[in-house]
Amino acid sequence: MAQPLLSVRDLVVEFPTRRGTLRAIDKVSFDIQEGEVLGMVGESGAGKSITGAAIIGLIEPPGRIAGGEIRLRGERIDNLRPEALRRIRGRRIGMVFQDPLTSLNPLYTVAQQLIETIRTHIDLSEREARARAVALLDRVGIPAAARRIDDYPHHFSGGMRQRVVIALALAAEPELVIADEPTTALDVSVQAQIIDVLKEICAERGAAVMLITHDMGVIAETADRVAVLYAGRLAEIGPVRDVITAAEHPYTRGLMGSIPTLTQTADRLVQIPGSMPRLNAIPQGCAFNPRCPEVFGRCRVERPDPIDRGSRRQVACWLYDTAKAEEAGNV
Amino acid sequence: MLAFIIRRVLQSILVMLVVALVSFSLFRFVGDPINSMVGQEASIEDRAALREALGLNDPFLMQFMRFIGNAAQGDFGISYRLQQPVMELILSRLPATLELALVSGVVAFIFGVGFGVYTALRRRGWVSNSIMTLSLIGVSLPTFLIGVLLIWVFAVEFQMLPSFGRGDVVRVGDWWSTGFLTHSGRLSLILPAFTLGLYQMTLIMRLVRAEMLEVLRTDYIKFARARGLTNRAVHFGHALKNTMVPVITITGLQLGSIIAFAIITETVFQWPGVGALFINSVRFVDVPVMAAYLLLIALIFVLINLVVDLLYYVVDPRLRADRAAARH
């Protein structure tokens, strides 16, 4: 396989607090291939957004990357100096945030914000940058872009603002776009449109997408692969079809079972008993063991590493540790 | 926009009328003006005649209307104490106060915003901590004490700066006299301007710092960083502009209070401004001067408020509601 666009290895993000250090991300590894859409799912607090922030180098202090490495086209970016990292942000990795109502500076027109972003990264004249900005707005589906571009953010509706945000994130044609719950704050009726716009434009420009969401429907429709996070650890990663139709990790199975479908006629949705542990109370062994229906001895003692299951699929669960079991048998 | 201005002007007029009523009632309730004007030996008949001649026997409303009518034309009568037209007195003192207030206001604003931004951006440095600690002193020490301390250090011990007065002044135009153009005038300004501006500066600084910290946490700042904008663009382009919206109001109002509360500083430094004039008028129950001073201060406050509201319009596009409404 070719060199991945983004490669995250054993990423650890820690937040020092007065009561000790919290590990928000604990040895998460995954790759994103060129042009691929990777969905990232998990409950609130599972570490989805922090993973995104770590990649783009915007973890809020005192949080910090405490281990592992992040590579963009093979080049390490987690230990760059701030100025070098800044040049990557926007230019090579773009980011779309959750709430379009607060993502735009209310005191500047859309044109000012777009042109500023474009000219920060690309050597263009004011006029060229403006032409480019209009084309971008037009592309993300803002009607009468040439006229609306001089409006202020508050002149736009929520859905339109998220289109503007997407235009801003893509202004300098990044290779990777991290979309952190881009539709959560929007009306259900415009969510699909925004996802479509995002997906289309990224496909058109060959940009890969890391789509952070807890909406499995969006993942199913949009993503090529999906990564499931639980308590700051990677539970399962694989092609979206496989993970959705044949989840292997008990947590993923529970997650999928909790999605209502039209074909099934269950009275009650499946519910995973209990709740995700707090970061300061993650149990020994597998983080999911207290809630797992298939828990056994080893799960309470030893932490499972992701185990390869073929076709770029990995599961961090002792149930699938056949290789090691055989190895143990042979010796 | 026009409707907004008209509404604000009408409100301002209403405020001025209320203040006029208050300052007018001074005439009726603070002692008997006749007593202040005539000597001990004046007979009762003389007093009655003077009372009639000044129109003090007319009904309250009529006197009030006459007061407003005159005031609107800049006529506040004759000072009881100095026997000069009040307006002339005030105009001759006003440049001193306005220059002092302007200098300390500008200094307070520049340093207040500068320190505020610095301490917000470098929250943990020892420089920030020292500035914050010193600002506590600025907030908590009373103005007159700071003034006296400064006089002691810079005028008495080091003998670097004059301790009182305005220095040499130069006449500009009909009635404006300025201390900006002479060396002694500029030297004399330093201590009083610092004394007067210190409190405002610390206030602005703390406000800017708090606002800036707030703004730096917002999503649009995060998004601006995520777009790879330079720190400079993020801090001074995006964050500072948003910080300034509330700061402008407070600063504007502070400018009003700088002028109004210059009284103490002017007294400490023997500054020949309207504040000192007012204090002397209070001592001698010089009601026309007091009334005119009240009205003048009210007028300044009202005007500054008006300007601040208009500035808001310029800075914050969200307030230009009529334009947005016209588009949709």
HADDOCK unambig.tbl for C-alpha pairs under 7 A between the chains (distance, minus, plus):
assign (segid A and resid 86 and name CA) (segid B and resid 228 and name CA) 4.86 0.50 0.50
assign (segid A and resid 87 and name CA) (segid B and resid 228 and name CA) 5.94 0.50 0.50
assign (segid A and resid 88 and name CA) (segid B and resid 228 and name CA) 6.94 0.50 0.50
assign (segid A and resid 89 and name CA) (segid B and resid 226 and name CA) 5.64 0.50 0.50
assign (segid A and resid 89 and name CA) (segid B and resid 227 and name CA) 5.59 0.50 0.50
assign (segid A and resid 89 and name CA) (segid B and resid 228 and name CA) 4.43 0.50 0.50
assign (segid A and resid 90 and name CA) (segid B and resid 226 and name CA) 6.17 0.50 0.50
assign (segid A and resid 90 and name CA) (segid B and resid 227 and name CA) 4.01 0.50 0.50
assign (segid A and resid 90 and name CA) (segid B and resid 228 and name CA) 4.91 0.50 0.50
assign (segid A and resid 94 and name CA) (segid B and resid 226 and name CA) 6.84 0.50 0.50
assign (segid A and resid 94 and name CA) (segid B and resid 227 and name CA) 6.46 0.50 0.50
assign (segid A and resid 95 and name CA) (segid B and resid 226 and name CA) 6.13 0.50 0.50
assign (segid A and resid 102 and name CA) (segid B and resid 219 and name CA) 5.61 0.50 0.50
assign (segid A and resid 102 and name CA) (segid B and resid 220 and name CA) 5.93 0.50 0.50
assign (segid A and resid 103 and name CA) (segid B and resid 219 and name CA) 5.02 0.50 0.50
assign (segid A and resid 103 and name CA) (segid B and resid 220 and name CA) 4.17 0.50 0.50
assign (segid A and resid 103 and name CA) (segid B and resid 223 and name CA) 6.01 0.50 0.50
assign (segid A and resid 104 and name CA) (segid B and resid 220 and name CA) 5.00 0.50 0.50
assign (segid A and resid 105 and name CA) (segid B and resid 220 and name CA) 5.37 0.50 0.50
assign (segid A and resid 107 and name CA) (segid B and resid 316 and name CA) 5.86 0.50 0.50
assign (segid A and resid 107 and name CA) (segid B and resid 317 and name CA) 6.15 0.50 0.50
assign (segid A and resid 117 and name CA) (segid B and resid 227 and name CA) 6.59 0.50 0.50
assign (segid A and resid 117 and name CA) (segid B and resid 229 and name CA) 6.59 0.50 0.50
assign (segid A and resid 120 and name CA) (segid B and resid 229 and name CA) 6.30 0.50 0.50
assign (segid A and resid 154 and name CA) (segid B and resid 318 and name CA) 6.76 0.50 0.50
assign (segid A and resid 155 and name CA) (segid B and resid 324 and name CA) 6.55 0.50 0.50
assign (segid A and resid 169 and name CA) (segid B and resid 227 and name CA) 6.40 0.50 0.50
